[in-house]
Amino acid sequence: VSASWVVVEYHDFSIRLLEAQPPQILFTPFMASTTAYLRPVITWLCINISLQDHISFVEYSIMYGYFFEEGSEDYARKERNYYKNLELIDEHNAQESSFKMGITPFTHLTPEEFDLAVGKNKLIGGSPINDTSPYYLGQFNYTGAHFPDSIDWREKGVVTKVKNQGACGSCWAFSAVGALEGAYQRHGGELTSLSVEELVDCTFFRPSHFNEGCLGGLPEHAFDYVAPNGLSSEEAYPYHPKLLPTCKANLSNDVIKPHDIKGYMNIHANDTKALKEALTFGPVSVAIEADTTMFQNYKSGILPA
């Protein structure tokens, strides 16, 4: 290595250099005179991971803002998980399917770690439905009414932009908020993104509407909170989830006012007709089992039931 050249460290160049025709030389002018700079590249001769794969993982980390400690055991473990998931993604996409997999913010996780990230947790607060709640109006059953073959509330201006729960098991709050946003707009309000964070913070281990914040919860318990207390906008109470949340609700920020919501009803699992009829009134809150590799690496299409 001459005094005017140094090998570019592997995380400083893009995979596009390797794919160029002809391939670009991995050297750049720099004032240096030591072969120490060769070590990062020579290292790849001694391990069973391709340079292209490693660059893919580095670019993945940068894309999603992860700061893994390179060289640590944890870094190596996450990188191995990433490669395993890439293999799973490629195998799935090579088959006929109604949906496609791809790289997501969870591709470096094991299935068990993904379970925790999305809030798979046995609630210790008891039954999902609080039959004693004054806001629970019972089971919704199909009445025999006619309903259309399809309905898309997005086209009718009733659905806000897609939100991101991040590494917090708060899906229950996002589900509840989606239904509340639709109900508010359908009853004459302006379509407004409502505060998921208020639900995460203010139902945390509360006896009358028990949820566990980022460790899981239920939309029904969120409704038990909103009915008597109201709910702020996302702008006034933005999403910054914490493991031990503190309620900072302020009535002056409420979009949905206390007692605007009269109550909620439950639809029995697999009662398709009741669900379709309920959808004619507006978006519904749903709970689905998301702790699967299909969800972990989902990219597009329709997931099977």
C-alpha positions in Angstrom: 0.0 0.0 0.0 1.6 3.2 -1.1 1.7 6.3 1.1 -1.1 7.9 -1.0 -3.7 5.1 -0.9 -5.7 3.4 1.8 -8.2 0.6 1.6 -11.7 1.9 2.2 -13.2 0.3 5.3 -16.0 -2.1 4.4 -18.9 0.0 5.9 -17.8 3.1 4.0 -18.7 2.0 0.5 -21.9 1.0 -1.2 -22.8 -2.3 -2.7 -23.2 -0.4 -6.0 -19.4 -0.3 -6.2 -19.3 -4.1 -6.4 -22.1 -4.2 -9.0 -20.6 -1.6 -11.3 -19.4 -2.7 -14.7 -16.4 -2.9 -14.6 -16.2 -3.3 -10.8 -14.6 -0.3 -9.1 -11.3 -0.6 -7.3 -11.9 -0.4 -3.5 -9.1 2.2 -2.9 -9.3 5.9 -2.5 -6.6 8.6 -2.2 -5.7 9.2 1.4 -2.6 10.2 3.3 -1.7 6.9 5.1 1.2 4.4 5.0 0.0 1.4 7.0 -1.3 -2.0 6.1 -3.6 -1.9 9.2 -6.3 -0.6 6.9 -6.3 -3.9 5.0 -7.5 -5.8 8.0 -11.2 -5.1 7.8 -11.3 -6.4 4.2 -8.9 -9.3 4.8 -11.1 -10.4 7.7 -13.7 -11.5 5.1 -11.4 -14.2 3.9 -11.7 -15.9 7.2 -15.4 -16.0 7.9 -18.4 -17.6 6.1 -20.3 -14.3 5.3 -20.0 -12.6 2.0 -18.9 -9.0 1.7 -22.1 -8.2 -0.2 -24.3 -9.7 2.6 -22.4 -7.7 5.3 -22.9 -4.5 3.4 -26.6 -5.3 3.1 -26.8 -5.6 6.9 -24.9 -2.3 7.4 -27.1 -0.5 5.0 -30.1 -2.0 6.7 -28.9 -0.7 10.1 -28.4 2.8 8.7 -31.8 2.7 6.9 -33.7 2.1 10.1 -31.5 4.1 12.4 -30.1 1.2 14.4 -26.7 1.7 16.2 -25.4 -1.8 16.9 -22.0 -2.1 18.5 -19.9 -3.6 15.7 -17.7 -6.4 16.8 -19.8 -7.3 19.8 -21.5 -10.7 20.3 -24.9 -9.0 20.1 -24.0 -7.5 16.7 -23.0 -10.9 15.3 -26.2 -12.4 16.6 -28.4 -9.8 15.0 -26.5 -10.1 11.8 -27.1 -13.9 11.8 -30.8 -13.4 12.4 -30.9 -10.9 9.5 -29.4 -13.5 7.1 -31.8 -16.2 8.3 -34.7 -13.9 7.6 -33.4 -13.0 4.2 -33.3 -16.7 3.3 -36.9 -17.1 4.6 -38.0 -14.0 2.5 -36.3 -15.4 -0.7 -37.9 -18.9 -0.1 -41.4 -17.4 0.4 -41.2 -15.0 -2.6 -40.1 -17.8 -4.9 -43.5 -19.5 -4.3 -47.0 -18.6 -5.4 -48.6 -16.5 -2.7 -51.2 -13.8 -2.0 -48.5 -11.6 -0.4 -44.9 -10.7 -0.6 -42.2 -10.6 2.1 -39.3 -8.2 2.3 -36.9 -6.4 4.6 -38.6 -4.6 7.5 -37.5 -2.9 10.7 -37.8 -6.3 12.4 -35.7 -8.4 10.0 -32.8 -8.6 12.5 -35.0 -10.2 15.2 -35.7 -13.8 16.1 -39.4 -14.9 16.1 -39.3 -14.7 19.9 -37.8 -11.2 19.9 -40.4 -10.1 17.4 -43.2 -11.5 19.7 -42.0 -9.2 22.4 -41.6 -6.2 20.1 -45.2 -6.4 19.0 -46.5 -6.9 22.5 -47.2 -10.6 22.7 -47.9 -10.8 26.4 -50.5 -12.5 28.6 -52.4 -9.7 30.2 -52.7 -10.0 33.9 -55.8 -7.7 34.0 -58.4 -10.4 33.5 -61.0 -11.0 30.9 -60.8 -9.1 27.5 -64.4 -7.9 27.8 -65.4 -6.1 31.0 -69.0 -7.1 31.3 -69.5 -4.8 34.2 -68.4 -1.7 32.3 -71.2 0.8 31.8 -69.9 1.4 28.3 -70.0 -2.2 27.1 -73.3 -2.5 25.2 -73.1 -6.2 24.5 -72.7 -8.4 21.5 -73.4 -7.1 18.0 -75.2 -9.7 15.9 -76.2 -9.7 12.2 -79.7 -8.1 11.8 -80.4 -9.4 8.3 -79.7 -6.0 6.8 -78.3 -5.7 3.3 -74.7 -4.6 3.0 -72.5 -3.9 -0.1 -70.1 -6.4 -1.5 -67.2 -4.1 -0.6 -66.5 -0.8 1.2 -63.3 1.2 1.4 -63.4 3.9 4.1 -60.1 5.3 2.8 -61.9 6.5 -0.3 -64.5 8.2 1.8 -62.0 10.3 3.8 -62.6 8.5 7.0 -59.1 7.0 7.6 -56.0 8.9 8.6 -52.4 8.1 7.4 -50.7 4.9 8.4 -49.1 5.1 11.8 -46.0 3.2 13.2 -46.1 1.6 16.6 -42.3 1.1 16.6 -40.8 -1.3 19.2 -43.7 -1.0 21.5 -46.5 -3.5 22.0 -49.2 -0.8 21.6 -51.1 -2.3 18.7 -54.3 -2.3 20.8 -54.1 1.5 21.1 -53.6 2.0 17.4 -56.5 -0.3 16.7 -58.8 1.6 19.1 -57.7 5.0 17.7 -58.4 4.0 14.1 -62.0 3.1 15.0 -62.4 6.3 17.1 -61.1 8.5 14.2 -63.6 7.0 11.9 -66.5 7.3 14.3 -65.7 10.9 15.0 -65.6 11.9 11.3 -68.7 9.9 10.5 -70.6 11.9 13.2 -69.7 15.3 11.8 -66.2 15.9 13.0 -63.2 16.8 10.9 -60.9 13.8 10.2 -58.2 14.1 12.8 -55.3 11.9 13.8 -56.0 11.1 17.5 -53.5 10.4 20.3 -52.3 6.8 20.7 -49.9 8.0 23.4 -52.7 9.2 25.6 -54.2 5.7 25.6 -50.8 4.1 26.3 -50.1 6.5 29.1 -53.5 6.9 30.7 -54.8 3.3 30.8 -51.5 2.0 32.2 -52.4 -0.3 35.1 -55.7 1.6 35.8 -58.3 -0.5 37.5 -61.3 0.6 35.4 -59.5 0.4 32.1 -56.5 -1.9 32.6 -53.8 -2.0 30.0 -50.1 -2.6 30.1 -48.7 0.1 27.8 -46.0 -1.3 25.6 -46.4 -4.7 27.1 -49.9 -5.1 25.6 -53.5 -4.2 26.0 -57.0 -4.4 24.6 -59.0 -1.9 22.5 -62.1 -2.5 24.8 -60.2 -1.1 27.8 -59.2 1.9 25.7 -62.8 2.6 24.9 -63.6 2.3 28.6 -61.1 5.2 29.1 -62.2 7.4 26.2 -65.9 7.3 26.9 -65.7 9.2 30.3 -62.4 11.1 29.6 -62.3 12.1 26.0 -59.2 11.9 23.8 -56.6 14.4 22.5 -55.3 14.9 19.0 -52.0 13.3 18.0 -50.6 16.8 17.5 -51.3 17.8 21.1 -50.2 14.5 22.6 -47.7 12.9 20.2 -46.4 9.3 20.3 -43.3 8.8 22.4 -43.8 5.4 24.1 -42.0 4.6 27.3 -41.9 1.4 29.4 -43.2 3.2 32.5 -45.6 5.9 31.1 -47.2 8.8 32.9 -50.6 10.2 32.0 -50.4 13.8 30.8 -54.0 14.2 29.5 -55.4 17.7 29.3 -59.1 18.3 28.8 -58.4 21.4 26.8 -56.7 19.3 24.1 -59.6 16.9 23.7 -61.0 16.4 20.2 -63.4 13.7 21.4 -65.0 15.2 24.5 -66.0 13.3 27.6 -69.2 11.3 27.1 -69.2 11.9 23.3 -68.7 8.1 23.1 -71.7 6.3 24.4 -70.4 2.8 24.3 -69.0 0.0 22.2 -70.1 -3.5 21.1 -68.2 -6.7 20.5 -68.4 -8.9 17.4 -67.9 -12.6 17.9 -64.8 -14.1 16.2 -65.5 -15.5 12.7 -69.0 -13.9 12.5 -68.4 -12.6 9.0 -71.9 -11.3 8.4 -72.0 -9.3 11.7 -68.6 -7.8 10.8 -69.6 -6.8 7.3 -72.8 -5.1 8.7 -70.8 -3.3 11.4 -68.4 -2.0 8.7 -71.3 -0.2 7.0 -71.3 2.2 10.0 -67.6 2.9 9.9 -64.1 1.4 10.5 -64.0 -1.3 13.3 -61.3 -2.1 15.8 -59.8 -5.5 15.2 -57.3 -7.7 17.0 -55.3 -10.2 15.0 -52.4 -12.5 15.8 -49.4 -10.6 14.5 -46.7 -12.5 16.2 -45.8 -14.5 13.0 -43.0 -14.5 10.5 -45.6 -13.4 7.9 -46.1 -10.1 9.8 -42.5 -9.8 10.8 -41.4 -9.7 7.1 -44.6 -8.6 5.4 -44.2 -6.2 2.5 -47.3 -6.2 0.3 -50.4 -8.1 -0.7 -53.1 -9.9 1.3 -52.3 -12.2 4.2 -54.3 -15.5 4.4 -56.8 -15.9 7.3 
